[in-house]
Amino acid sequence: MQIQFGGNYTSGYFQSQSKGGFIYIEDFNKTTVDNCNFSNAGATSGQGGIMHLSTIRELSITNSSFTASSAAKGGLISLDKVETSVTVNSCEFLQGTSTQ
């Protein structure tokens, strides 16, 4: 089964309030994204147009697409403090914009 996400924006007065247009994950041992489509999202004044991940020990992204999203930092994905490993396989990253 393929999961699709579209058309979500976060905003906040302070930059720290606007993280991840769809997903904001902090302090996890293992995070897996598989067979997902993300499009048209944004963190207008923050980080990670589609996804912001902070203090992650292991990250795996496979068979997924990230399209047409924007943020002040990290138009599609923003990573902060990945402690062990990042694995990305069979993914598509298109049209991400960042203002900083």
C-alpha positions in Angstrom: 0.0 0.0 0.0 1.3 3.5 -0.9 0.5 6.4 1.5 0.1 9.9 0.0 0.3 13.3 1.8 -0.5 16.6 0.2 -1.1 20.3 0.9 -0.1 21.0 4.5 1.8 24.0 5.8 3.0 24.9 9.3 3.8 28.4 10.5 4.8 30.1 13.7 5.9 33.4 15.0 9.2 31.9 16.2 11.3 29.7 13.9 11.3 26.9 16.5 7.5 26.7 16.2 7.4 25.8 12.5 9.1 22.4 11.9 8.1 19.8 9.4 5.1 20.5 7.1 3.9 16.9 7.6 6.2 15.2 10.0 8.2 16.4 13.1 10.1 13.7 15.0 12.4 14.3 17.9 14.4 11.8 20.0 13.7 8.4 18.5 15.9 5.4 18.2 14.8 4.3 14.7 12.7 6.1 12.1 11.6 4.4 8.9 9.7 6.0 5.9 8.7 3.5 3.2 6.5 3.7 0.2 5.2 7.2 0.8 4.5 10.2 -1.4 4.8 13.7 0.1 4.0 16.9 -1.9 3.0 20.5 -1.6 4.0 21.2 2.0 5.9 23.8 3.9 7.3 25.1 7.1 7.0 28.8 6.2 9.3 30.2 8.8 11.1 27.1 10.0 12.8 23.8 9.1 11.9 20.9 6.9 9.2 21.6 4.3 8.0 18.0 4.5 9.9 16.6 7.4 12.1 17.7 10.3 14.0 15.0 12.2 16.0 15.8 15.3 18.1 13.5 17.6 17.5 10.4 15.6 19.8 7.4 16.1 18.9 5.6 12.8 17.0 6.8 9.8 15.8 4.8 6.7 13.9 6.2 3.8 13.0 3.9 0.9 10.6 3.9 -2.1 9.3 7.4 -1.4 9.0 10.7 -3.1 9.3 14.3 -1.8 8.0 17.0 -4.1 7.2 20.7 -4.3 7.8 21.9 -0.8 9.5 24.8 0.9 10.9 26.0 4.2 13.2 28.7 5.5 15.8 25.9 6.0 15.6 22.5 4.3 13.1 22.8 1.5 12.2 19.1 1.6 13.8 17.5 4.6 15.7 18.9 7.5 18.0 16.7 9.7 19.5 17.7 13.0 21.6 15.4 15.1 21.4 12.0 13.3 23.6 10.0 15.6 24.3 6.6 13.9 23.2 6.2 10.2 21.1 7.5 7.4 20.0 5.2 4.5 18.2 6.4 1.5 17.2 4.0 -1.4 15.0 4.3 -4.4 13.7 7.8 -3.6 12.9 10.9 -5.6 13.5 14.5 -4.4 12.1 17.3 -6.6 11.4 21.0 -6.4 12.4 21.8 -2.8 13.1 25.4 -2.0 14.8 27.1 0.9 15.0 30.8 1.7 18.1 30.6 3.9 
